[in-house]
């Protein structure tokens, strides 16, 4: 069996220690997470990607969500 050289990436992953620190706090919210939260607030169900394929329904949802946030 061949030995791994210490300079190889696989060896560093297996026995190395990561440098640096992770940022504190919760992970940042993604754009997709915002879309899903807005969809749930408006009572929408199903897959948002599928909903976005129908422009009329999608814009109706977007306008409803925007009006909800303004008030």
N, CA, C and O atoms as a GROMACS GRO file, in nm:
protein
  284
    1UNK      N    1   0.085  -0.117   0.000
    1UNK     CA    2   0.000   0.000   0.000
    1UNK      C    3   0.090   0.124   0.000
    1UNK      O    4   0.187   0.132   0.076
    2UNK      N    5   0.056   0.218  -0.086
    2UNK     CA    6   0.137   0.339  -0.096
    2UNK      C    7   0.102   0.435   0.017
    2UNK      O    8  -0.013   0.447   0.058
    3UNK      N    9   0.204   0.501   0.066
    3UNK     CA   10   0.183   0.599   0.174
    3UNK      C   11   0.149   0.734   0.114
    3UNK      O   12   0.198   0.771   0.007
    4UNK      N   13   0.064   0.806   0.183
    4UNK     CA   14   0.030   0.941   0.137
    4UNK      C   15   0.141   1.037   0.172
    4UNK      O   16   0.197   1.033   0.282
    5UNK      N   17   0.172   1.123   0.079
    5UNK     CA   18   0.270   1.228   0.108
    5UNK      C   19   0.202   1.335   0.190
    5UNK      O   20   0.083   1.364   0.171
    6UNK      N   21   0.276   1.394   0.281
    6UNK     CA   22   0.219   1.494   0.371
    6UNK      C   23   0.173   1.619   0.298
    6UNK      O   24   0.085   1.690   0.348
    7UNK      N   25   0.228   1.648   0.183
    7UNK     CA   26   0.191   1.768   0.109
    7UNK      C   27   0.061   1.754   0.031
    7UNK      O   28   0.007   1.854  -0.016
    8UNK      N   29   0.011   1.632   0.016
    8UNK     CA   30  -0.110   1.610  -0.063
    8UNK      C   31  -0.233   1.664   0.008
    8UNK      O   32  -0.239   1.668   0.131
    9UNK      N   33  -0.331   1.708  -0.071
    9UNK     CA   34  -0.453   1.764  -0.017
    9UNK      C   35  -0.532   1.666   0.068
    9UNK      O   36  -0.588   1.705   0.170
   10UNK      N   37  -0.536   1.540   0.026
   10UNK     CA   38  -0.612   1.439   0.100
   10UNK      C   39  -0.553   1.421   0.240
   10UNK      O   40  -0.627   1.409   0.337
   11UNK      N   41  -0.424   1.420   0.250
   11UNK     CA   42  -0.358   1.403   0.380
   11UNK      C   43  -0.390   1.522   0.470
   11UNK      O   44  -0.416   1.504   0.589
   12UNK      N   45  -0.387   1.642   0.413
   12UNK     CA   46  -0.416   1.760   0.493
   12UNK      C   47  -0.560   1.758   0.544
   12UNK      O   48  -0.586   1.800   0.657
   13UNK      N   49  -0.652   1.709   0.464
   13UNK     CA   50  -0.792   1.702   0.506
   13UNK      C   51  -0.808   1.600   0.619
   13UNK      O   52  -0.881   1.625   0.714
   14UNK      N   53  -0.740   1.488   0.608
   14UNK     CA   54  -0.756   1.382   0.707
   14UNK      C   55  -0.692   1.415   0.841
   14UNK      O   56  -0.750   1.386   0.945
   15UNK      N   57  -0.573   1.475   0.841
   15UNK     CA   58  -0.501   1.495   0.966
   15UNK      C   59  -0.476   1.641   1.001
   15UNK      O   60  -0.432   1.672   1.112
   16UNK      N   61  -0.504   1.731   0.909
   16UNK     CA   62  -0.476   1.873   0.932
   16UNK      C   63  -0.583   1.939   1.017
   16UNK      O   64  -0.693   1.886   1.036
   17UNK      N   65  -0.548   2.054   1.068
   17UNK     CA   66  -0.643   2.134   1.145
   17UNK      C   67  -0.676   2.259   1.063
   17UNK      O   68  -0.585   2.324   1.011
   18UNK      N   69  -0.804   2.293   1.052
   18UNK     CA   70  -0.839   2.411   0.972
   18UNK      C   71  -0.787   2.539   1.036
   18UNK      O   72  -0.783   2.552   1.158
   19UNK      N   73  -0.747   2.631   0.952
   19UNK     CA   74  -0.698   2.760   1.001
   19UNK      C   75  -0.810   2.861   0.990
   19UNK      O   76  -0.896   2.851   0.902
   20UNK      N   77  -0.808   2.957   1.077
   20UNK     CA   78  -0.908   3.061   1.073
   20UNK      C   79  -1.026   3.028   1.163
   20UNK      O   80  -1.030   2.924   1.229
   21UNK      N   81  -1.122   3.119   1.164
   21UNK     CA   82  -1.238   3.102   1.249
   21UNK      C   83  -1.364   3.116   1.166
   21UNK      O   84  -1.366   3.185   1.064
   22UNK      N   85  -1.468   3.051   1.211
   22UNK     CA   86  -1.598   3.066   1.147
   22UNK      C   87  -1.663   3.193   1.202
   22UNK      O   88  -1.639   3.230   1.316
   23UNK      N   89  -1.744   3.259   1.120
   23UNK     CA   90  -1.811   3.380   1.169
   23UNK      C   91  -1.912   3.346   1.278
   23UNK      O   92  -1.974   3.240   1.276
   24UNK      N   93  -1.927   3.437   1.373
   24UNK     CA   94  -2.021   3.416   1.481
   24UNK      C   95  -2.163   3.439   1.434
   24UNK      O   96  -2.187   3.509   1.335
   25UNK      N   97  -2.256   3.381   1.506
   25UNK     CA   98  -2.397   3.403   1.476
   25UNK      C   99  -2.454   3.300   1.381
   25UNK      O  100  -2.387   3.205   1.340
   26UNK      N  101  -2.580   3.322   1.348
   26UNK     CA  102  -2.647   3.228   1.259
   26UNK      C  103  -2.604   3.253   1.115
   26UNK      O  104  -2.554   3.361   1.083
   27UNK      N  105  -2.623   3.156   1.029
   27UNK     CA  106  -2.589   3.176   0.888
   27UNK      C  107  -2.676   3.284   0.826
   27UNK      O  108  -2.790   3.304   0.868
   28UNK      N  109  -2.625   3.352   0.727
   28UNK     CA  110  -2.701   3.455   0.658
   28UNK      C  111  -2.818   3.391   0.585
   28UNK      O  112  -2.812   3.278   0.537
   29UNK      N  113  -2.925   3.467   0.578
   29UNK     CA  114  -3.043   3.419   0.508
   29UNK      C  115  -3.020   3.431   0.358
   29UNK      O  116  -2.973   3.533   0.309
   30UNK      N  117  -3.056   3.325   0.287
   30UNK     CA  118  -3.041   3.325   0.143
   30UNK      C  119  -3.164   3.387   0.077
   30UNK      O  120  -3.270   3.397   0.138
   31UNK      N  121  -3.147   3.427  -0.049
   31UNK     CA  122  -3.257   3.485  -0.126
   31UNK      C  123  -3.373   3.386  -0.133
   31UNK      O  124  -3.489   3.423  -0.117
   32UNK      N  125  -3.340   3.260  -0.156
   32UNK     CA  126  -3.443   3.156  -0.165
   32UNK      C  127  -3.518   3.142  -0.032
   32UNK      O  128  -3.639   3.116  -0.033
   33UNK      N  129  -3.450   3.157   0.079
   33UNK     CA  130  -3.516   3.150   0.210
   33UNK      C  131  -3.619   3.262   0.224
   33UNK      O  132  -3.727   3.241   0.279
   34UNK      N  133  -3.585   3.383   0.176
   34UNK     CA  134  -3.679   3.494   0.181
   34UNK      C  135  -3.803   3.466   0.097
   34UNK      O  136  -3.915   3.496   0.139
   35UNK      N  137  -3.783   3.410  -0.020
   35UNK     CA  138  -3.896   3.376  -0.108
   35UNK      C  139  -3.987   3.276  -0.038
   35UNK      O  140  -4.109   3.293  -0.039
   36UNK      N  141  -3.930   3.174   0.021
   36UNK     CA  142  -4.010   3.071   0.088
   36UNK      C  143  -4.085   3.128   0.207
   36UNK      O  144  -4.200   3.090   0.231
   37UNK      N  145  -4.023   3.218   0.283
   37UNK     CA  146  -4.091   3.280   0.397
   37UNK      C  147  -4.207   3.367   0.351
   37UNK      O  148  -4.314   3.364   0.411
   38UNK      N  149  -4.185   3.445   0.244
   38UNK     CA  150  -4.293   3.528   0.192
   38UNK      C  151  -4.409   3.442   0.142
   38UNK      O  152  -4.525   3.477   0.162
   39UNK      N  153  -4.378   3.333   0.077
   39UNK     CA  154  -4.480   3.244   0.025
   39UNK      C  155  -4.563   3.184   0.139
   39UNK      O  156  -4.685   3.173   0.128
   40UNK      N  157  -4.497   3.147   0.248
   40UNK     CA  158  -4.569   3.092   0.363
   40UNK      C  159  -4.655   3.198   0.430
   40UNK      O  160  -4.766   3.167   0.474
   41UNK      N  161  -4.607   3.322   0.439
   41UNK     CA  162  -4.684   3.430   0.501
   41UNK      C  163  -4.812   3.459   0.423
   41UNK      O  164  -4.915   3.494   0.482
   42UNK      N  165  -4.805   3.446   0.292
   42UNK     CA  166  -4.921   3.474   0.208
   42UNK      C  167  -5.014   3.354   0.196
   42UNK      O  168  -5.116   3.361   0.128
   43UNK      N  169  -4.980   3.245   0.261
   43UNK     CA  170  -5.066   3.127   0.258
   43UNK      C  171  -5.046   3.043   0.134
   43UNK      O  172  -5.125   2.952   0.108
   44UNK      N  173  -4.942   3.071   0.059
   44UNK     CA  174  -4.914   2.993  -0.061
   44UNK      C  175  -4.856   2.858  -0.024
   44UNK      O  176  -4.794   2.841   0.081
   45UNK      N  177  -4.878   2.765  -0.108
   45UNK     CA  178  -4.823   2.632  -0.083
   45UNK      C  179  -4.763   2.579  -0.212
   45UNK      O  180  -4.790   2.631  -0.320
   46UNK      N  181  -4.684   2.480  -0.199
   46UNK     CA  182  -4.622   2.420  -0.316
   46UNK      C  183  -4.483   2.473  -0.340
   46UNK      O  184  -4.424   2.542  -0.257
   47UNK      N  185  -4.432   2.438  -0.455
   47UNK     CA  186  -4.296   2.473  -0.492
   47UNK      C  187  -4.293   2.612  -0.554
   47UNK      O  188  -4.365   2.637  -0.651
   48UNK      N  189  -4.213   2.702  -0.501
   48UNK     CA  190  -4.208   2.838  -0.552
   48UNK      C  191  -4.150   2.844  -0.692
   48UNK      O  192  -4.185   2.934  -0.770
   49UNK      N  193  -4.062   2.751  -0.726
   49UNK     CA  194  -4.004   2.750  -0.861
   49UNK      C  195  -4.111   2.717  -0.964
   49UNK      O  196  -4.113   2.772  -1.074
   50UNK      N  197  -4.199   2.627  -0.928
   50UNK     CA  198  -4.309   2.592  -1.017
   50UNK      C  199  -4.406   2.710  -1.029
   50UNK      O  200  -4.456   2.739  -1.138
   51UNK      N  201  -4.432   2.777  -0.918
   51UNK     CA  202  -4.520   2.893  -0.918
   51UNK      C  203  -4.463   3.005  -1.005
   51UNK      O  204  -4.538   3.074  -1.074
   52UNK      N  205  -4.333   3.022  -1.004
   52UNK     CA  206  -4.268   3.129  -1.081
   52UNK      C  207  -4.280   3.106  -1.232
   52UNK      O  208  -4.263   3.200  -1.309
   53UNK      N  209  -4.308   2.985  -1.274
   53UNK     CA  210  -4.323   2.956  -1.416
   53UNK      C  211  -4.450   3.020  -1.473
   53UNK      O  212  -4.456   3.051  -1.592
   54UNK      N  213  -4.550   3.040  -1.390
   54UNK     CA  214  -4.674   3.105  -1.431
   54UNK      C  215  -4.662   3.253  -1.394
   54UNK      O  216  -4.679   3.290  -1.278
   55UNK      N  217  -4.633   3.337  -1.493
   55UNK     CA  218  -4.603   3.478  -1.466
   55UNK      C  219  -4.717   3.551  -1.397
   55UNK      O  220  -4.693   3.630  -1.306
   56UNK      N  221  -4.838   3.525  -1.439
   56UNK     CA  222  -4.952   3.596  -1.380
   56UNK      C  223  -4.966   3.563  -1.231
   56UNK      O  224  -4.982   3.653  -1.149
   57UNK      N  225  -4.961   3.436  -1.196
   57UNK     CA  226  -4.972   3.395  -1.055
   57UNK      C  227  -4.852   3.447  -0.975
   57UNK      O  228  -4.868   3.490  -0.861
   58UNK      N  229  -4.732   3.441  -1.036
   58UNK     CA  230  -4.612   3.485  -0.966
   58UNK      C  231  -4.620   3.635  -0.934
   58UNK      O  232  -4.592   3.675  -0.821
   59UNK      N  233  -4.658   3.718  -1.033
   59UNK     CA  234  -4.665   3.861  -1.009
   59UNK      C  235  -4.776   3.897  -0.911
   59UNK      O  236  -4.765   3.993  -0.835
   60UNK      N  237  -4.884   3.819  -0.914
   60UNK     CA  238  -4.990   3.842  -0.815
   60UNK      C  239  -4.935   3.819  -0.674
   60UNK      O  240  -4.964   3.896  -0.583
   61UNK      N  241  -4.857   3.714  -0.658
   61UNK     CA  242  -4.797   3.685  -0.528
   61UNK      C  243  -4.697   3.793  -0.488
   61UNK      O  244  -4.694   3.836  -0.373
   62UNK      N  245  -4.614   3.835  -0.582
   62UNK     CA  246  -4.514   3.938  -0.554
   62UNK      C  247  -4.582   4.068  -0.513
   62UNK      O  248  -4.542   4.130  -0.414
   63UNK      N  249  -4.685   4.109  -0.586
   63UNK     CA  250  -4.756   4.232  -0.552
   63UNK      C  251  -4.824   4.222  -0.416
   63UNK      O  252  -4.824   4.319  -0.340
   64UNK      N  253  -4.879   4.108  -0.385
   64UNK     CA  254  -4.943   4.089  -0.254
   64UNK      C  255  -4.838   4.099  -0.143
   64UNK      O  256  -4.862   4.162  -0.041
   65UNK      N  257  -4.724   4.036  -0.164
   65UNK     CA  258  -4.618   4.040  -0.064
   65UNK      C  259  -4.564   4.181  -0.046
   65UNK      O  260  -4.536   4.223   0.066
   66UNK      N  261  -4.548   4.254  -0.156
   66UNK     CA  262  -4.498   4.391  -0.147
   66UNK      C  263  -4.597   4.481  -0.075
   66UNK      O  264  -4.556   4.564   0.006
   67UNK      N  265  -4.726   4.468  -0.103
   67UNK     CA  266  -4.827   4.548  -0.037
   67UNK      C  267  -4.835   4.515   0.112
   67UNK      O  268  -4.861   4.603   0.194
   68UNK      N  269  -4.814   4.389   0.144
   68UNK     CA  270  -4.816   4.345   0.284
   68UNK      C  271  -4.701   4.410   0.362
   68UNK      O  272  -4.720   4.452   0.476
   69UNK      N  273  -4.583   4.420   0.301
   69UNK     CA  274  -4.467   4.476   0.368
   69UNK      C  275  -4.476   4.627   0.384
   69UNK      O  276  -4.424   4.682   0.481
   70UNK      N  277  -4.543   4.695   0.291
   70UNK     CA  278  -4.552   4.840   0.296
   70UNK      C  279  -4.644   4.883   0.410
   70UNK      O  280  -4.616   4.983   0.475
   71UNK      N  281  -4.750   4.810   0.434
   71UNK     CA  282  -4.849   4.850   0.535
   71UNK      C  283  -4.799   4.831   0.673
   71UNK      O  284  -4.871   4.860   0.769
   0.00000   0.00000   0.00000
